[in-house]
Amino acid sequence: MAKPLRFRRAIGGWNVGRVRSALYADLDANIGATMRRPWFEQPSGYEARRFEMDNGDVALFCWASDGDGGYWLGNTETPQTLWRTDKYGFDEVPYPVARWAQRELLAQLREEEPWLEPYDHLAWFFLPVFLSKDGRESTRTFFRDHAAGFPDAARDEALQFYEDVLSTGVLDDDRHETAGKLGTPDHVDLVRMRAAMAELNAVRLLVDAGYDLDPEHEVSTGHSLDFRVERDGEVSLVEVTRPSPPARRNANTPTAAVRETAATKAEGQLEKHGGGATLFVDCSSFVDDDWAAVRGERPDVGHHPAVVYRVRPSGHVEGYTKGSVPVDLPDSFADVSTTATR
């Protein structure tokens, strides 16, 4: 499976003739291609071309006017000349190159998916998968037709929820890794994709509670926990898990789904860590009736401290805690620990 979009660094001097013979000719011979000037002004100090393939793939190439190499980015096959070149993320190439490439691809994305037009930060954040080679259809479908993983929710409400989360900028520096967790499969993998969005739900709770976040925090055991959070000099660690709805797993009840998923995390990553982390159990994939069962029974999850909750795209969140939770929850969190089942 191809990975999220990354640049390839092409060394040496380039000119239009070499681009035509070494890149365009290869693409055109194999899959059919058109080479044209880019839609937007090329980055200062570079010349650029855009390649549009007959099968809908696209690629960009810009090369330095002073002969100091070039940068290739595309969701198509790689021309043979570039097979052994090194790969770089958007934040690892010169800013003018990254900015130009993203303008080109975002304009194309909005043209192909006009429903993304109001959600600038979401489109930018997930661009590496929305324009990936294998996953461009599946990832767009997940947001467009599955409300980004929220059950029984309107698409626009769900997209606005994540636009609000991402526009805080708190995950910008970790964009490639976080967006990449959606995967780039050629089909919609709801389990994996919903699990990836669970981290963004947790970010919403933590940011609303006033915490600064350090995602993918490496701990002494050599693995990483989802977040190191800090507020007023107090530091905590948070790990997130998201049970799948009962119909999508062996567990035949909502409470069993919660227990089993949390136990897997508690007996694995958290056990190796040796304690001290708060487990966030995100039940946002559950429909109303399934969540009502969990809310009423409030099952233990095999790890303390823990927070079990369900987020809705309206921003409403309710849940319960187990153990002494060192992480403060936002004012929007409705604690159901003492309420009767409705």
Contacts in CASP RR format, 6 or more apart in sequence:
PFRMAT RR
TARGET T0000
AUTHOR 0000-0000-0000
METHOD contacts of the structure
MODEL  1
MAKPLRFRRAIGGWNVGRVRSALYADLDANIGATMRRPWFEQPSGYEARR
FEMDNGDVALFCWASDGDGGYWLGNTETPQTLWRTDKYGFDEVPYPVARW
AQRELLAQLREEEPWLEPYDHLAWFFLPVFLSKDGRESTRTFFRDHAAGF
PDAARDEALQFYEDVLSTGVLDDDRHETAGKLGTPDHVDLVRMRAAMAEL
NAVRLLVDAGYDLDPEHEVSTGHSLDFRVERDGEVSLVEVTRPSPPARRN
ANTPTAAVRETAATKAEGQLEKHGGGATLFVDCSSFVDDDWAAVRGERPD
VGHHPAVVYRVRPSGHVEGYTKGSVPVDLPDSFADVSTTATR
1 134 0 8 1.000
1 183 0 8 1.000
1 184 0 8 1.000
1 185 0 8 1.000
1 186 0 8 1.000
2 75 0 8 1.000
2 132 0 8 1.000
2 133 0 8 1.000
2 134 0 8 1.000
2 135 0 8 1.000
2 184 0 8 1.000
3 132 0 8 1.000
3 180 0 8 1.000
3 184 0 8 1.000
4 128 0 8 1.000
4 129 0 8 1.000
4 132 0 8 1.000
4 176 0 8 1.000
4 179 0 8 1.000
4 180 0 8 1.000
4 183 0 8 1.000
4 184 0 8 1.000
5 73 0 8 1.000
5 74 0 8 1.000
5 75 0 8 1.000
5 105 0 8 1.000
5 127 0 8 1.000
5 128 0 8 1.000
5 129 0 8 1.000
5 131 0 8 1.000
5 132 0 8 1.000
6 73 0 8 1.000
6 87 0 8 1.000
6 88 0 8 1.000
6 89 0 8 1.000
6 128 0 8 1.000
6 176 0 8 1.000
7 71 0 8 1.000
7 72 0 8 1.000
7 73 0 8 1.000
7 87 0 8 1.000
7 88 0 8 1.000
7 89 0 8 1.000
7 90 0 8 1.000
7 92 0 8 1.000
7 93 0 8 1.000
7 97 0 8 1.000
7 101 0 8 1.000
8 71 0 8 1.000
8 72 0 8 1.000
8 73 0 8 1.000
8 78 0 8 1.000
8 82 0 8 1.000
8 85 0 8 1.000
8 86 0 8 1.000
8 87 0 8 1.000
8 88 0 8 1.000
9 69 0 8 1.000
9 70 0 8 1.000
9 71 0 8 1.000
9 85 0 8 1.000
9 86 0 8 1.000
9 87 0 8 1.000
9 88 0 8 1.000
9 93 0 8 1.000
10 61 0 8 1.000
10 63 0 8 1.000
10 69 0 8 1.000
10 70 0 8 1.000
10 71 0 8 1.000
10 72 0 8 1.000
10 81 0 8 1.000
10 82 0 8 1.000
10 85 0 8 1.000
11 69 0 8 1.000
11 70 0 8 1.000
11 85 0 8 1.000
12 67 0 8 1.000
12 68 0 8 1.000
12 69 0 8 1.000
12 70 0 8 1.000
13 63 0 8 1.000
13 64 0 8 1.000
13 67 0 8 1.000
13 68 0 8 1.000
13 69 0 8 1.000
14 63 0 8 1.000
14 64 0 8 1.000
14 67 0 8 1.000
14 69 0 8 1.000
14 70 0 8 1.000
15 63 0 8 1.000
16 47 0 8 1.000
16 49 0 8 1.000
19 35 0 8 1.000
19 49 0 8 1.000
19 61 0 8 1.000
19 63 0 8 1.000
20 35 0 8 1.000
22 79 0 8 1.000
22 81 0 8 1.000
23 51 0 8 1.000
23 61 0 8 1.000
23 72 0 8 1.000
23 79 0 8 1.000
23 81 0 8 1.000
23 82 0 8 1.000
24 33 0 8 1.000
24 35 0 8 1.000
24 49 0 8 1.000
24 51 0 8 1.000
26 79 0 8 1.000
26 80 0 8 1.000
26 81 0 8 1.000
27 33 0 8 1.000
27 51 0 8 1.000
27 53 0 8 1.000
27 59 0 8 1.000
27 76 0 8 1.000
27 77 0 8 1.000
27 79 0 8 1.000
30 77 0 8 1.000
31 53 0 8 1.000
31 54 0 8 1.000
31 55 0 8 1.000
31 57 0 8 1.000
31 76 0 8 1.000
31 77 0 8 1.000
32 53 0 8 1.000
32 54 0 8 1.000
32 55 0 8 1.000
33 51 0 8 1.000
33 52 0 8 1.000
33 53 0 8 1.000
33 54 0 8 1.000
34 51 0 8 1.000
34 52 0 8 1.000
34 53 0 8 1.000
35 49 0 8 1.000
35 50 0 8 1.000
35 51 0 8 1.000
36 49 0 8 1.000
36 50 0 8 1.000
36 51 0 8 1.000
36 52 0 8 1.000
37 48 0 8 1.000
37 49 0 8 1.000
37 50 0 8 1.000
38 48 0 8 1.000
38 49 0 8 1.000
38 50 0 8 1.000
38 60 0 8 1.000
38 100 0 8 1.000
38 104 0 8 1.000
39 50 0 8 1.000
39 103 0 8 1.000
39 104 0 8 1.000
39 107 0 8 1.000
39 108 0 8 1.000
40 100 0 8 1.000
40 103 0 8 1.000
40 104 0 8 1.000
40 107 0 8 1.000
41 100 0 8 1.000
42 48 0 8 1.000
42 62 0 8 1.000
42 100 0 8 1.000
43 62 0 8 1.000
43 94 0 8 1.000
43 96 0 8 1.000
43 97 0 8 1.000
43 99 0 8 1.000
43 100 0 8 1.000
44 96 0 8 1.000
45 64 0 8 1.000
45 65 0 8 1.000
45 66 0 8 1.000
45 96 0 8 1.000
46 62 0 8 1.000
46 63 0 8 1.000
46 64 0 8 1.000
46 65 0 8 1.000
46 70 0 8 1.000
46 96 0 8 1.000
46 97 0 8 1.000
46 100 0 8 1.000
47 62 0 8 1.000
47 63 0 8 1.000
47 65 0 8 1.000
48 60 0 8 1.000
48 61 0 8 1.000
48 62 0 8 1.000
48 63 0 8 1.000
48 100 0 8 1.000
49 60 0 8 1.000
49 61 0 8 1.000
49 62 0 8 1.000
50 58 0 8 1.000
50 59 0 8 1.000
50 60 0 8 1.000
50 104 0 8 1.000
51 58 0 8 1.000
51 59 0 8 1.000
51 60 0 8 1.000
51 61 0 8 1.000
51 76 0 8 1.000
52 58 0 8 1.000
53 59 0 8 1.000
53 76 0 8 1.000
55 76 0 8 1.000
57 74 0 8 1.000
57 75 0 8 1.000
57 76 0 8 1.000
57 77 0 8 1.000
57 133 0 8 1.000
58 74 0 8 1.000
58 75 0 8 1.000
58 76 0 8 1.000
58 105 0 8 1.000
58 108 0 8 1.000
58 131 0 8 1.000
59 72 0 8 1.000
59 73 0 8 1.000
59 74 0 8 1.000
59 75 0 8 1.000
59 76 0 8 1.000
60 72 0 8 1.000
60 73 0 8 1.000
60 74 0 8 1.000
60 101 0 8 1.000
60 104 0 8 1.000
60 105 0 8 1.000
61 70 0 8 1.000
61 71 0 8 1.000
61 72 0 8 1.000
61 73 0 8 1.000
62 70 0 8 1.000
62 71 0 8 1.000
62 97 0 8 1.000
62 100 0 8 1.000
62 101 0 8 1.000
63 69 0 8 1.000
63 70 0 8 1.000
63 71 0 8 1.000
64 70 0 8 1.000
71 88 0 8 1.000
71 93 0 8 1.000
71 97 0 8 1.000
71 101 0 8 1.000
72 78 0 8 1.000
72 79 0 8 1.000
72 82 0 8 1.000
72 85 0 8 1.000
73 101 0 8 1.000
73 105 0 8 1.000
74 131 0 8 1.000
74 133 0 8 1.000
75 131 0 8 1.000
75 132 0 8 1.000
75 133 0 8 1.000
75 136 0 8 1.000
76 133 0 8 1.000
89 176 0 8 1.000
90 98 0 8 1.000
90 101 0 8 1.000
90 102 0 8 1.000
90 128 0 8 1.000
90 175 0 8 1.000
90 176 0 8 1.000
91 98 0 8 1.000
91 173 0 8 1.000
91 175 0 8 1.000
91 176 0 8 1.000
102 124 0 8 1.000
102 127 0 8 1.000
105 127 0 8 1.000
105 131 0 8 1.000
106 123 0 8 1.000
106 124 0 8 1.000
106 127 0 8 1.000
108 131 0 8 1.000
109 116 0 8 1.000
109 123 0 8 1.000
109 127 0 8 1.000
109 130 0 8 1.000
109 131 0 8 1.000
110 116 0 8 1.000
110 117 0 8 1.000
110 123 0 8 1.000
113 130 0 8 1.000
113 140 0 8 1.000
113 144 0 8 1.000
115 144 0 8 1.000
115 155 0 8 1.000
115 156 0 8 1.000
116 122 0 8 1.000
116 123 0 8 1.000
116 143 0 8 1.000
116 159 0 8 1.000
118 156 0 8 1.000
118 159 0 8 1.000
118 160 0 8 1.000
118 163 0 8 1.000
119 159 0 8 1.000
119 160 0 8 1.000
119 162 0 8 1.000
119 163 0 8 1.000
120 163 0 8 1.000
120 167 0 8 1.000
121 163 0 8 1.000
121 166 0 8 1.000
121 167 0 8 1.000
121 169 0 8 1.000
122 143 0 8 1.000
122 159 0 8 1.000
122 162 0 8 1.000
122 163 0 8 1.000
122 166 0 8 1.000
123 130 0 8 1.000
125 166 0 8 1.000
125 171 0 8 1.000
125 172 0 8 1.000
125 175 0 8 1.000
125 178 0 8 1.000
125 179 0 8 1.000
126 139 0 8 1.000
126 143 0 8 1.000
126 179 0 8 1.000
126 182 0 8 1.000
127 179 0 8 1.000
128 175 0 8 1.000
128 176 0 8 1.000
128 179 0 8 1.000
128 180 0 8 1.000
129 135 0 8 1.000
129 136 0 8 1.000
129 139 0 8 1.000
129 179 0 8 1.000
129 180 0 8 1.000
129 182 0 8 1.000
129 183 0 8 1.000
129 184 0 8 1.000
130 136 0 8 1.000
130 139 0 8 1.000
130 140 0 8 1.000
132 139 0 8 1.000
132 184 0 8 1.000
133 184 0 8 1.000
134 184 0 8 1.000
134 185 0 8 1.000
134 186 0 8 1.000
135 183 0 8 1.000
135 184 0 8 1.000
135 185 0 8 1.000
135 186 0 8 1.000
136 184 0 8 1.000
137 186 0 8 1.000
138 184 0 8 1.000
138 185 0 8 1.000
138 186 0 8 1.000
138 187 0 8 1.000
138 188 0 8 1.000
138 189 0 8 1.000
139 182 0 8 1.000
139 183 0 8 1.000
139 184 0 8 1.000
139 193 0 8 1.000
141 188 0 8 1.000
142 148 0 8 1.000
142 149 0 8 1.000
142 182 0 8 1.000
142 188 0 8 1.000
142 190 0 8 1.000
142 193 0 8 1.000
143 155 0 8 1.000
143 158 0 8 1.000
143 159 0 8 1.000
144 155 0 8 1.000
145 155 0 8 1.000
146 188 0 8 1.000
146 190 0 8 1.000
146 193 0 8 1.000
147 153 0 8 1.000
147 154 0 8 1.000
147 155 0 8 1.000
147 157 0 8 1.000
147 158 0 8 1.000
147 159 0 8 1.000
147 313 0 8 1.000
148 155 0 8 1.000
148 158 0 8 1.000
148 159 0 8 1.000
148 161 0 8 1.000
148 162 0 8 1.000
148 197 0 8 1.000
149 158 0 8 1.000
149 190 0 8 1.000
149 193 0 8 1.000
149 194 0 8 1.000
149 197 0 8 1.000
149 284 0 8 1.000
149 285 0 8 1.000
150 158 0 8 1.000
150 161 0 8 1.000
150 284 0 8 1.000
150 312 0 8 1.000
150 313 0 8 1.000
151 245 0 8 1.000
151 285 0 8 1.000
151 286 0 8 1.000
151 287 0 8 1.000
152 287 0 8 1.000
152 288 0 8 1.000
153 312 0 8 1.000
153 313 0 8 1.000
154 313 0 8 1.000
157 313 0 8 1.000
157 314 0 8 1.000
158 313 0 8 1.000
160 313 0 8 1.000
161 204 0 8 1.000
161 313 0 8 1.000
161 314 0 8 1.000
161 315 0 8 1.000
162 197 0 8 1.000
162 200 0 8 1.000
164 204 0 8 1.000
165 200 0 8 1.000
165 203 0 8 1.000
165 204 0 8 1.000
165 207 0 8 1.000
166 200 0 8 1.000
168 207 0 8 1.000
170 203 0 8 1.000
170 207 0 8 1.000
170 212 0 8 1.000
170 213 0 8 1.000
171 178 0 8 1.000
171 200 0 8 1.000
171 203 0 8 1.000
171 213 0 8 1.000
171 215 0 8 1.000
174 215 0 8 1.000
174 216 0 8 1.000
177 215 0 8 1.000
177 216 0 8 1.000
178 196 0 8 1.000
178 199 0 8 1.000
178 200 0 8 1.000
178 215 0 8 1.000
180 196 0 8 1.000
181 192 0 8 1.000
181 195 0 8 1.000
181 196 0 8 1.000
181 199 0 8 1.000
182 192 0 8 1.000
182 193 0 8 1.000
182 196 0 8 1.000
183 189 0 8 1.000
183 192 0 8 1.000
183 193 0 8 1.000
183 196 0 8 1.000
185 192 0 8 1.000
190 248 0 8 1.000
191 244 0 8 1.000
191 248 0 8 1.000
194 242 0 8 1.000
194 244 0 8 1.000
194 284 0 8 1.000
194 285 0 8 1.000
195 241 0 8 1.000
195 242 0 8 1.000
197 242 0 8 1.000
197 284 0 8 1.000
198 240 0 8 1.000
198 241 0 8 1.000
198 242 0 8 1.000
198 280 0 8 1.000
198 282 0 8 1.000
198 284 0 8 1.000
199 215 0 8 1.000
199 226 0 8 1.000
199 240 0 8 1.000
201 240 0 8 1.000
201 282 0 8 1.000
201 284 0 8 1.000
201 311 0 8 1.000
202 226 0 8 1.000
202 227 0 8 1.000
202 238 0 8 1.000
202 240 0 8 1.000
202 280 0 8 1.000
202 282 0 8 1.000
203 213 0 8 1.000
203 227 0 8 1.000
204 311 0 8 1.000
204 315 0 8 1.000
205 280 0 8 1.000
205 309 0 8 1.000
205 311 0 8 1.000
205 317 0 8 1.000
205 329 0 8 1.000
205 330 0 8 1.000
205 333 0 8 1.000
206 213 0 8 1.000
206 227 0 8 1.000
206 229 0 8 1.000
206 238 0 8 1.000
206 327 0 8 1.000
207 213 0 8 1.000
208 330 0 8 1.000
208 331 0 8 1.000
208 332 0 8 1.000
209 231 0 8 1.000
209 327 0 8 1.000
209 328 0 8 1.000
209 329 0 8 1.000
209 330 0 8 1.000
210 231 0 8 1.000
210 330 0 8 1.000
211 229 0 8 1.000
211 230 0 8 1.000
211 231 0 8 1.000
211 327 0 8 1.000
212 229 0 8 1.000
212 230 0 8 1.000
212 231 0 8 1.000
213 227 0 8 1.000
213 228 0 8 1.000
213 229 0 8 1.000
214 227 0 8 1.000
214 228 0 8 1.000
214 229 0 8 1.000
214 230 0 8 1.000
215 226 0 8 1.000
215 227 0 8 1.000
216 224 0 8 1.000
216 226 0 8 1.000
217 224 0 8 1.000
217 225 0 8 1.000
217 226 0 8 1.000
217 227 0 8 1.000
217 228 0 8 1.000
217 237 0 8 1.000
218 224 0 8 1.000
219 225 0 8 1.000
219 237 0 8 1.000
219 273 0 8 1.000
221 272 0 8 1.000
221 273 0 8 1.000
221 274 0 8 1.000
223 269 0 8 1.000
223 272 0 8 1.000
223 273 0 8 1.000
225 237 0 8 1.000
225 238 0 8 1.000
225 239 0 8 1.000
225 269 0 8 1.000
225 273 0 8 1.000
225 277 0 8 1.000
226 238 0 8 1.000
226 239 0 8 1.000
226 240 0 8 1.000
227 237 0 8 1.000
227 238 0 8 1.000
227 239 0 8 1.000
227 240 0 8 1.000
228 235 0 8 1.000
228 236 0 8 1.000
228 237 0 8 1.000
228 238 0 8 1.000
229 235 0 8 1.000
229 236 0 8 1.000
229 237 0 8 1.000
229 238 0 8 1.000
229 327 0 8 1.000
230 236 0 8 1.000
231 328 0 8 1.000
234 326 0 8 1.000
236 277 0 8 1.000
236 278 0 8 1.000
236 326 0 8 1.000
236 327 0 8 1.000
237 273 0 8 1.000
237 276 0 8 1.000
237 277 0 8 1.000
237 278 0 8 1.000
238 277 0 8 1.000
238 278 0 8 1.000
238 279 0 8 1.000
238 280 0 8 1.000
238 327 0 8 1.000
239 265 0 8 1.000
239 269 0 8 1.000
239 270 0 8 1.000
239 277 0 8 1.000
239 278 0 8 1.000
239 279 0 8 1.000
239 280 0 8 1.000
240 279 0 8 1.000
240 280 0 8 1.000
240 282 0 8 1.000
241 261 0 8 1.000
241 262 0 8 1.000
241 264 0 8 1.000
241 265 0 8 1.000
241 279 0 8 1.000
241 280 0 8 1.000
241 281 0 8 1.000
241 282 0 8 1.000
242 261 0 8 1.000
242 281 0 8 1.000
242 282 0 8 1.000
242 283 0 8 1.000
242 284 0 8 1.000
242 285 0 8 1.000
243 249 0 8 1.000
243 257 0 8 1.000
243 258 0 8 1.000
243 260 0 8 1.000
243 261 0 8 1.000
243 262 0 8 1.000
243 281 0 8 1.000
243 282 0 8 1.000
243 283 0 8 1.000
243 285 0 8 1.000
243 286 0 8 1.000
244 257 0 8 1.000
244 261 0 8 1.000
244 285 0 8 1.000
245 254 0 8 1.000
245 257 0 8 1.000
245 285 0 8 1.000
245 286 0 8 1.000
245 287 0 8 1.000
245 290 0 8 1.000
246 252 0 8 1.000
246 253 0 8 1.000
246 254 0 8 1.000
246 256 0 8 1.000
246 257 0 8 1.000
246 290 0 8 1.000
249 257 0 8 1.000
249 260 0 8 1.000
250 260 0 8 1.000
251 257 0 8 1.000
251 259 0 8 1.000
251 260 0 8 1.000
253 293 0 8 1.000
254 283 0 8 1.000
254 286 0 8 1.000
254 290 0 8 1.000
254 291 0 8 1.000
254 293 0 8 1.000
254 294 0 8 1.000
255 293 0 8 1.000
255 294 0 8 1.000
255 297 0 8 1.000
255 299 0 8 1.000
258 281 0 8 1.000
258 283 0 8 1.000
258 294 0 8 1.000
258 299 0 8 1.000
258 301 0 8 1.000
258 308 0 8 1.000
259 299 0 8 1.000
259 300 0 8 1.000
259 301 0 8 1.000
259 302 0 8 1.000
261 281 0 8 1.000
262 279 0 8 1.000
262 281 0 8 1.000
262 301 0 8 1.000
262 302 0 8 1.000
262 303 0 8 1.000
262 306 0 8 1.000
263 301 0 8 1.000
263 302 0 8 1.000
265 279 0 8 1.000
265 303 0 8 1.000
266 279 0 8 1.000
266 301 0 8 1.000
266 302 0 8 1.000
266 303 0 8 1.000
270 277 0 8 1.000
270 279 0 8 1.000
270 303 0 8 1.000
278 305 0 8 1.000
278 306 0 8 1.000
278 307 0 8 1.000
278 325 0 8 1.000
278 326 0 8 1.000
278 327 0 8 1.000
279 301 0 8 1.000
279 303 0 8 1.000
279 305 0 8 1.000
279 306 0 8 1.000
279 307 0 8 1.000
280 306 0 8 1.000
280 307 0 8 1.000
280 309 0 8 1.000
281 301 0 8 1.000
281 306 0 8 1.000
281 307 0 8 1.000
281 308 0 8 1.000
281 309 0 8 1.000
282 309 0 8 1.000
282 310 0 8 1.000
282 311 0 8 1.000
283 290 0 8 1.000
283 291 0 8 1.000
283 294 0 8 1.000
283 308 0 8 1.000
283 309 0 8 1.000
283 310 0 8 1.000
284 309 0 8 1.000
284 310 0 8 1.000
284 311 0 8 1.000
284 312 0 8 1.000
286 294 0 8 1.000
286 310 0 8 1.000
291 310 0 8 1.000
292 341 0 8 1.000
292 342 0 8 1.000
294 308 0 8 1.000
294 310 0 8 1.000
295 310 0 8 1.000
295 318 0 8 1.000
295 319 0 8 1.000
295 320 0 8 1.000
295 336 0 8 1.000
295 339 0 8 1.000
295 341 0 8 1.000
295 342 0 8 1.000
296 336 0 8 1.000
296 340 0 8 1.000
296 341 0 8 1.000
297 341 0 8 1.000
298 308 0 8 1.000
298 320 0 8 1.000
298 336 0 8 1.000
298 337 0 8 1.000
299 308 0 8 1.000
300 322 0 8 1.000
301 308 0 8 1.000
301 322 0 8 1.000
302 322 0 8 1.000
303 322 0 8 1.000
304 322 0 8 1.000
304 323 0 8 1.000
304 324 0 8 1.000
305 321 0 8 1.000
305 322 0 8 1.000
305 323 0 8 1.000
305 324 0 8 1.000
305 325 0 8 1.000
305 326 0 8 1.000
305 327 0 8 1.000
306 321 0 8 1.000
306 322 0 8 1.000
306 323 0 8 1.000
306 325 0 8 1.000
307 319 0 8 1.000
307 320 0 8 1.000
307 321 0 8 1.000
307 322 0 8 1.000
307 325 0 8 1.000
307 327 0 8 1.000
307 329 0 8 1.000
308 319 0 8 1.000
308 320 0 8 1.000
308 321 0 8 1.000
308 322 0 8 1.000
309 317 0 8 1.000
309 318 0 8 1.000
309 319 0 8 1.000
309 320 0 8 1.000
309 333 0 8 1.000
310 317 0 8 1.000
310 318 0 8 1.000
310 319 0 8 1.000
311 317 0 8 1.000
315 332 0 8 1.000
316 332 0 8 1.000
316 334 0 8 1.000
317 330 0 8 1.000
317 332 0 8 1.000
317 333 0 8 1.000
317 334 0 8 1.000
318 333 0 8 1.000
318 334 0 8 1.000
318 335 0 8 1.000
318 336 0 8 1.000
319 333 0 8 1.000
319 334 0 8 1.000
319 335 0 8 1.000
319 336 0 8 1.000
319 337 0 8 1.000
320 335 0 8 1.000
320 336 0 8 1.000
320 337 0 8 1.000
321 335 0 8 1.000
321 337 0 8 1.000
329 335 0 8 1.000
END
